[in-house]
Amino acid sequence: MDLASWFHIAVRWAHFVSASAWIGGGIFWLVVLRPAVKKNGVSDSRINKNVSAEFRTLVDTCLFVLLATGAVMTFERLTPGTLGVNYLIVLGIKLSLVTVMFYLIRAKRHTAWNYRSIQNFPRNPKRNILRLLAGYNLVIVLGLIVYLLSSVLRSMYEVTVG
């Protein structure tokens, strides 16, 4: 294996670890930490704010690594020109979803519309859907879809190249 191969392995690894940390951390936040804090009745406590600040730092780092490594990986795959239109369509969908995720993260930090604003809606099935798709929940759902699309892209690439 030459140096370029090791570089591309390191780039893919960094991309995977960053995506896993972001989405996995988000799932932990939503499924474990937030319910535990609510159960104890300290949702606006100092510890919750400190955890939020630390998680924000992790997300910012992951976003930077994902953008840099994603650009390298995209360039590596598209340069030979051997991939078909289907690959480009799936890649376009993935990049569109990633753009929405980045926008939601940045917009959530600057707006008051989030999960709590949904609490004022009347109780009905639509409220449950809105709660699922509000704020950071939507980022996690989109992140899981992006993971799926990444697997599809990898399979398409292996079929084309191999």
Short mmCIF file of the C-alpha atoms (twelve columns), coordinates in Angstrom:
data_MODEL
# 
_entry.id   MODEL 
# 
loop_
_atom_site.group_PDB 
_atom_site.id 
_atom_site.type_symbol 
_atom_site.label_atom_id 
_atom_site.label_alt_id 
_atom_site.label_comp_id 
_atom_site.label_asym_id 
_atom_site.label_seq_id 
_atom_site.Cartn_x 
_atom_site.Cartn_y 
_atom_site.Cartn_z 
_atom_site.pdbx_PDB_model_num 
ATOM 1   C CA . MET A 1   0.000   0.000  0.000   1 
ATOM 2   C CA . ASP A 2   1.303   3.411  -0.904  1 
ATOM 3   C CA . LEU A 3   1.085   6.677  1.056   1 
ATOM 4   C CA . ALA A 4   -1.968  7.893  -0.884  1 
ATOM 5   C CA . SER A 5   -3.910  4.753  0.073   1 
ATOM 6   C CA . TRP A 6   -3.095  5.270  3.748   1 
ATOM 7   C CA . PHE A 7   -4.168  8.906  3.451   1 
ATOM 8   C CA . HIS A 8   -7.550  7.934  1.991   1 
ATOM 9   C CA . ILE A 9   -8.054  5.302  4.690   1 
ATOM 10  C CA . ALA A 10  -7.339  7.948  7.343   1 
ATOM 11  C CA . VAL A 11  -9.768  10.369 5.680   1 
ATOM 12  C CA . ARG A 12  -12.560 7.771  5.544   1 
ATOM 13  C CA . TRP A 13  -11.885 6.784  9.156   1 
ATOM 14  C CA . ALA A 14  -11.988 10.420 10.357  1 
ATOM 15  C CA . HIS A 15  -15.212 10.953 8.406   1 
ATOM 16  C CA . PHE A 16  -16.824 7.865  9.921   1 
ATOM 17  C CA . VAL A 17  -15.710 8.664  13.483  1 
ATOM 18  C CA . SER A 18  -16.961 12.251 13.224  1 
ATOM 19  C CA . ALA A 19  -20.329 11.197 11.824  1 
ATOM 20  C CA . SER A 20  -20.655 8.506  14.496  1 
ATOM 21  C CA . ALA A 21  -19.763 10.921 17.296  1 
ATOM 22  C CA . TRP A 22  -22.249 13.528 16.081  1 
ATOM 23  C CA . ILE A 23  -25.209 11.256 15.393  1 
ATOM 24  C CA . GLY A 24  -24.435 8.835  18.230  1 
ATOM 25  C CA . GLY A 25  -24.010 11.728 20.646  1 
ATOM 26  C CA . GLY A 26  -27.294 13.176 19.442  1 
ATOM 27  C CA . ILE A 27  -29.094 9.894  19.994  1 
ATOM 28  C CA . PHE A 28  -27.598 9.644  23.492  1 
ATOM 29  C CA . TRP A 29  -28.664 13.240 24.163  1 
ATOM 30  C CA . LEU A 30  -32.251 12.626 23.047  1 
ATOM 31  C CA . VAL A 31  -32.818 9.115  24.370  1 
ATOM 32  C CA . VAL A 32  -30.785 9.057  27.597  1 
ATOM 33  C CA . LEU A 33  -29.599 12.435 28.860  1 
ATOM 34  C CA . ARG A 34  -32.603 14.676 28.202  1 
ATOM 35  C CA . PRO A 35  -35.148 12.218 29.700  1 
ATOM 36  C CA . ALA A 36  -32.899 11.641 32.734  1 
ATOM 37  C CA . VAL A 37  -32.559 15.367 33.354  1 
ATOM 38  C CA . LYS A 38  -36.314 15.889 32.928  1 
ATOM 39  C CA . LYS A 39  -37.063 13.013 35.306  1 
ATOM 40  C CA . ASN A 40  -35.023 14.733 38.011  1 
ATOM 41  C CA . GLY A 41  -36.793 18.043 37.351  1 
ATOM 42  C CA . VAL A 42  -33.623 19.994 36.697  1 
ATOM 43  C CA . SER A 43  -34.047 20.697 32.987  1 
ATOM 44  C CA . ASP A 44  -32.627 24.229 33.251  1 
ATOM 45  C CA . SER A 45  -29.846 23.363 35.679  1 
ATOM 46  C CA . ARG A 46  -26.284 24.529 35.419  1 
ATOM 47  C CA . ILE A 47  -25.099 20.993 34.613  1 
ATOM 48  C CA . ASN A 48  -27.504 20.807 31.661  1 
ATOM 49  C CA . LYS A 49  -26.117 24.091 30.300  1 
ATOM 50  C CA . ASN A 50  -22.545 22.848 30.749  1 
ATOM 51  C CA . VAL A 51  -23.329 19.592 28.964  1 
ATOM 52  C CA . SER A 52  -24.982 21.574 26.159  1 
ATOM 53  C CA . ALA A 53  -21.898 23.753 25.751  1 
ATOM 54  C CA . GLU A 54  -19.574 20.745 25.631  1 
ATOM 55  C CA . PHE A 55  -21.799 18.909 23.168  1 
ATOM 56  C CA . ARG A 56  -21.913 22.039 20.980  1 
ATOM 57  C CA . THR A 57  -18.098 22.003 20.881  1 
ATOM 58  C CA . LEU A 58  -18.129 18.340 19.835  1 
ATOM 59  C CA . VAL A 59  -20.704 19.045 17.110  1 
ATOM 60  C CA . ASP A 60  -18.694 22.008 15.785  1 
ATOM 61  C CA . THR A 61  -15.552 19.875 15.611  1 
ATOM 62  C CA . CYS A 62  -17.444 17.072 13.889  1 
ATOM 63  C CA . LEU A 63  -18.939 19.497 11.357  1 
ATOM 64  C CA . PHE A 64  -15.480 20.808 10.448  1 
ATOM 65  C CA . VAL A 65  -14.011 17.305 10.090  1 
ATOM 66  C CA . LEU A 66  -17.037 16.098 8.101   1 
ATOM 67  C CA . LEU A 67  -16.822 19.000 5.656   1 
ATOM 68  C CA . ALA A 68  -13.084 18.597 5.106   1 
ATOM 69  C CA . THR A 69  -13.059 14.809 4.810   1 
ATOM 70  C CA . GLY A 70  -16.289 14.755 2.797   1 
ATOM 71  C CA . ALA A 71  -14.759 17.105 0.222   1 
ATOM 72  C CA . VAL A 72  -11.659 14.898 -0.081  1 
ATOM 73  C CA . MET A 73  -13.735 11.719 -0.408  1 
ATOM 74  C CA . THR A 74  -16.074 13.249 -2.991  1 
ATOM 75  C CA . PHE A 75  -13.140 14.487 -5.068  1 
ATOM 76  C CA . GLU A 76  -11.441 11.061 -4.826  1 
ATOM 77  C CA . ARG A 77  -14.532 9.210  -6.013  1 
ATOM 78  C CA . LEU A 78  -15.627 11.595 -8.759  1 
ATOM 79  C CA . THR A 79  -12.230 12.332 -10.325 1 
ATOM 80  C CA . PRO A 80  -11.861 9.095  -12.334 1 
ATOM 81  C CA . GLY A 81  -15.235 9.729  -14.023 1 
ATOM 82  C CA . THR A 82  -16.277 6.085  -13.883 1 
ATOM 83  C CA . LEU A 83  -19.373 6.500  -11.709 1 
ATOM 84  C CA . GLY A 84  -22.769 6.702  -13.300 1 
ATOM 85  C CA . VAL A 85  -25.663 9.096  -13.067 1 
ATOM 86  C CA . ASN A 86  -27.361 7.036  -10.338 1 
ATOM 87  C CA . TYR A 87  -24.347 7.521  -8.067  1 
ATOM 88  C CA . LEU A 88  -24.460 11.262 -8.682  1 
ATOM 89  C CA . ILE A 89  -28.195 11.404 -7.906  1 
ATOM 90  C CA . VAL A 90  -27.782 9.569  -4.595  1 
ATOM 91  C CA . LEU A 91  -24.746 11.729 -3.764  1 
ATOM 92  C CA . GLY A 92  -26.785 14.855 -4.542  1 
ATOM 93  C CA . ILE A 93  -29.583 13.702 -2.224  1 
ATOM 94  C CA . LYS A 94  -27.071 12.945 0.519   1 
ATOM 95  C CA . LEU A 95  -25.372 16.335 0.156   1 
ATOM 96  C CA . SER A 96  -28.761 18.074 0.177   1 
ATOM 97  C CA . LEU A 97  -29.734 16.346 3.424   1 
ATOM 98  C CA . VAL A 98  -26.354 17.189 4.958   1 
ATOM 99  C CA . THR A 99  -26.858 20.828 3.974   1 
ATOM 100 C CA . VAL A 100 -30.262 20.824 5.681   1 
ATOM 101 C CA . MET A 101 -28.683 19.274 8.789   1 
ATOM 102 C CA . PHE A 102 -25.966 21.939 8.923   1 
ATOM 103 C CA . TYR A 103 -28.572 24.655 8.440   1 
ATOM 104 C CA . LEU A 104 -30.746 23.246 11.241  1 
ATOM 105 C CA . ILE A 105 -27.797 23.172 13.634  1 
ATOM 106 C CA . ARG A 106 -26.836 26.764 12.850  1 
ATOM 107 C CA . ALA A 107 -30.434 28.034 12.777  1 
ATOM 108 C CA . LYS A 108 -31.320 26.328 16.066  1 
ATOM 109 C CA . ARG A 109 -28.566 28.252 17.791  1 
ATOM 110 C CA . HIS A 110 -29.982 31.556 16.558  1 
ATOM 111 C CA . THR A 111 -33.743 31.073 16.844  1 
ATOM 112 C CA . ALA A 112 -36.246 30.308 19.559  1 
ATOM 113 C CA . TRP A 113 -38.138 27.683 17.496  1 
ATOM 114 C CA . ASN A 114 -37.306 24.338 18.952  1 
ATOM 115 C CA . TYR A 115 -38.776 21.332 20.736  1 
ATOM 116 C CA . ARG A 116 -40.229 23.443 23.572  1 
ATOM 117 C CA . SER A 117 -42.274 25.609 21.200  1 
ATOM 118 C CA . ILE A 118 -44.123 22.473 20.081  1 
ATOM 119 C CA . GLN A 119 -45.390 21.995 23.645  1 
ATOM 120 C CA . ASN A 120 -47.961 24.761 23.058  1 
ATOM 121 C CA . PHE A 121 -49.658 22.868 20.226  1 
ATOM 122 C CA . PRO A 122 -52.932 21.068 21.060  1 
ATOM 123 C CA . ARG A 123 -52.551 17.393 21.986  1 
ATOM 124 C CA . ASN A 124 -53.183 15.241 18.930  1 
ATOM 125 C CA . PRO A 125 -51.285 12.862 16.631  1 
ATOM 126 C CA . LYS A 126 -49.975 15.770 14.550  1 
ATOM 127 C CA . ARG A 127 -48.294 17.192 17.640  1 
ATOM 128 C CA . ASN A 128 -46.442 13.913 18.147  1 
ATOM 129 C CA . ILE A 129 -45.196 14.015 14.548  1 
ATOM 130 C CA . LEU A 130 -44.143 17.657 14.929  1 
ATOM 131 C CA . ARG A 131 -42.303 16.821 18.163  1 
ATOM 132 C CA . LEU A 132 -40.473 14.026 16.378  1 
ATOM 133 C CA . LEU A 133 -39.474 16.315 13.529  1 
ATOM 134 C CA . ALA A 134 -38.655 19.412 15.594  1 
ATOM 135 C CA . GLY A 135 -35.198 20.793 16.202  1 
ATOM 136 C CA . TYR A 136 -32.460 18.330 16.957  1 
ATOM 137 C CA . ASN A 137 -34.759 15.331 16.527  1 
ATOM 138 C CA . LEU A 138 -34.942 16.126 12.819  1 
ATOM 139 C CA . VAL A 139 -31.151 16.360 12.644  1 
ATOM 140 C CA . ILE A 140 -30.879 12.848 14.093  1 
ATOM 141 C CA . VAL A 141 -33.504 11.454 11.687  1 
ATOM 142 C CA . LEU A 142 -31.740 13.079 8.727   1 
ATOM 143 C CA . GLY A 143 -28.382 11.832 10.024  1 
ATOM 144 C CA . LEU A 144 -29.635 8.271  10.058  1 
ATOM 145 C CA . ILE A 145 -30.913 8.676  6.496   1 
ATOM 146 C CA . VAL A 146 -27.498 10.062 5.485   1 
ATOM 147 C CA . TYR A 147 -25.858 6.971  7.026   1 
ATOM 148 C CA . LEU A 148 -28.132 4.799  4.886   1 
ATOM 149 C CA . LEU A 149 -27.299 6.791  1.761   1 
ATOM 150 C CA . SER A 150 -23.590 6.469  2.579   1 
ATOM 151 C CA . SER A 151 -23.963 2.698  2.617   1 
ATOM 152 C CA . VAL A 152 -25.802 2.818  -0.699  1 
ATOM 153 C CA . LEU A 153 -23.055 4.999  -2.205  1 
ATOM 154 C CA . ARG A 154 -20.337 2.676  -0.963  1 
ATOM 155 C CA . SER A 155 -22.116 -0.332 -2.502  1 
ATOM 156 C CA . MET A 156 -22.602 1.510  -5.791  1 
ATOM 157 C CA . TYR A 157 -18.930 2.492  -5.800  1 
ATOM 158 C CA . GLU A 158 -17.745 -1.063 -5.089  1 
ATOM 159 C CA . VAL A 159 -19.961 -2.486 -7.846  1 
ATOM 160 C CA . THR A 160 -18.680 0.102  -10.328 1 
ATOM 161 C CA . VAL A 161 -14.992 -0.169 -9.444  1 
ATOM 162 C CA . GLY A 162 -14.764 -3.820 -8.433  1 
# 
